[in-house]
Amino acid sequence: MHLRHLPSFLTLICCAVFLVLACTPKAVGPVTTTETPTTTTPKPPKPADSNLSPCKKFSDAPNPDDAETNYVIYRQMLNAQDMAGAFSVWRKVYATSPAADGKRATVYTDGIAFYNNLIQKNPAKKDVYADSIIALYQEARRCYPGDGYMAAIQAFDSYYTYPGSATEDEIYALFKESIETDGPEKLQYFVINPMSSLVVKMHREGKIDAEEAKEIVSALNTRLALGLKECQGADCEAWKTIENYAPDALRYFETVAGFYDCQYYIDQYYGDYLANPTDCDAISTAYSRLRYGACGEETAEFQQVKAAFEANCRVQSSSGPSTLREAYDALEQAKYSQAIDLFEQAANETDDAERKGRYLLTAAKIYYSHQRNFGQARAYARKAAAANPNFGEPYMLIGTLYASSGPLCGPGTGFDSQVVTWPAIDMWQRAKSVDPSVAGKANALIARYSQYMPSKSDIFQRGIKEGDSFTVGCWIQETTRVRTP
């Protein structure tokens, strides 16, 4: 579950940009800043003529001296937070020399800040001003090619701030451009979360192949690992927020055979086994996933998990009706679709409510753990609960599905992702009410996730209050009750 608010340091940085850019707690986003003159010298130094922007510069203006002077004037006014006066002078500079001295895109990024400020003052004109902002991004990228930041921030704003200003295909292309331009080690940090979501969607819809997806995923993971390794102090909070979202979103690719190598599955599942060395769910999942990831018999981790499976869980697959044995064999061999069909068949072949419920729940867990299909996992968990009304585990699983849906239903942090805690807690409470044997686990999860519920300020900003009825959308579509930590 990924439910942290944006760290206060990041919010403060965002909101300190001359009170221009709106900070949102929904995503780890870019900090758009403007360069402030460090001197009152009226003319910035002129760079060498090589590698200058092809667009209109100070030297191309009818009066170069006036253009440079106006540039310094509006930036000083901006520094003094005289937004109206600065904007008026900025328009003169933009009209004659938008590329400034040919080495920096400051005039464009300042323009974006001005229009963001206008949106804050007049939200009704957001769409109109958003068009101007996107146009400035596009012009900045044309005048300063090879700048991955401009492509990245345009994509970010199109994705989060001005939805509808670009198609998902266009936004994906912009993020991809920024990744290819900057390279994995210099990738803009605010690209990682939205691109994690988009690359999954593009592959799921057949718009990109596995090879392209691998390149993107590798770049995102490389940058995240580097950011976590090199961050210092408060900066690490932003990277932890990203870590709490992107890897889970990218787990979708576990369903694509051959996408991840053996080491990936060891990193993801071996630790769960070590934490629960006698639990058949943890053992079976680790054993199946390592086998699915083509971990060879010689791999030490695979040998250990296999031995645990033989000692603790093999009895399940070697006893019972033939259909059940076939189901466990299929699961062990990572034939997940076949295993689901066989467990459902085994459930249909028994009149014992407890067994029927457990077989259907196993199918639900395969959908969740191995196929990342939350909707089908819930459907089979509901079947299991219907088969055995005194069985709390199906509701425990549904609660886990909801709690894990932050990356599916929002950017992984902020209100849209945090509301999933409400129906999750509802399910855990229902689990212990029908089955006292799961009360300990349910209470632990309720205590853990209650702290991630939306805050009082979050619900106040949306005109709702504690105790109100609230319908959580996304794939969940559950009506719940508003609560705060």
Secondary structure, DSSP 8 states (H G I E B T S, - for coil): -------HHHHHHHHTTTTTS---TTS----------SS--SS-----STT--SS--GGGSSSHHHHHHHHHHHHHHHHTT-HHHHHHHHHHHHHH-TTTTTT--HHHHHHHHHHHHHHHH-GGGHHHHHHHHHHHHHHHHHHSTT-HHHHHHHHHIIIIISTTSS-HHHHHHHHHHHHHHH-GGG--GGGHHHHHHHHHHHHHTTSS-HHHHHHHHHHHHHHHHHHHHH--TTHHHHHHHHHTTHHHHGGGGGGSTTSS-HHHHIIIIIHHHHHSTT-HHHHHHHHHHHHHTT--TT-HHHHHHHHHHHHHTHHHHHSS-HHHHHHHHHHHTT-HHHHHHHHHHHHHT---HHHHHHHHHHHHHHHHHTT--HHHHHHHHHHHHHH-TT--HHHHHHHHHHHTTHHHHSSSSSHHHHTTHHHHHHHHHHHHHH-GGGHHHHHHHHHHHHTTS--HHHHHHTT--TT-EEEETTTT-EEEE----
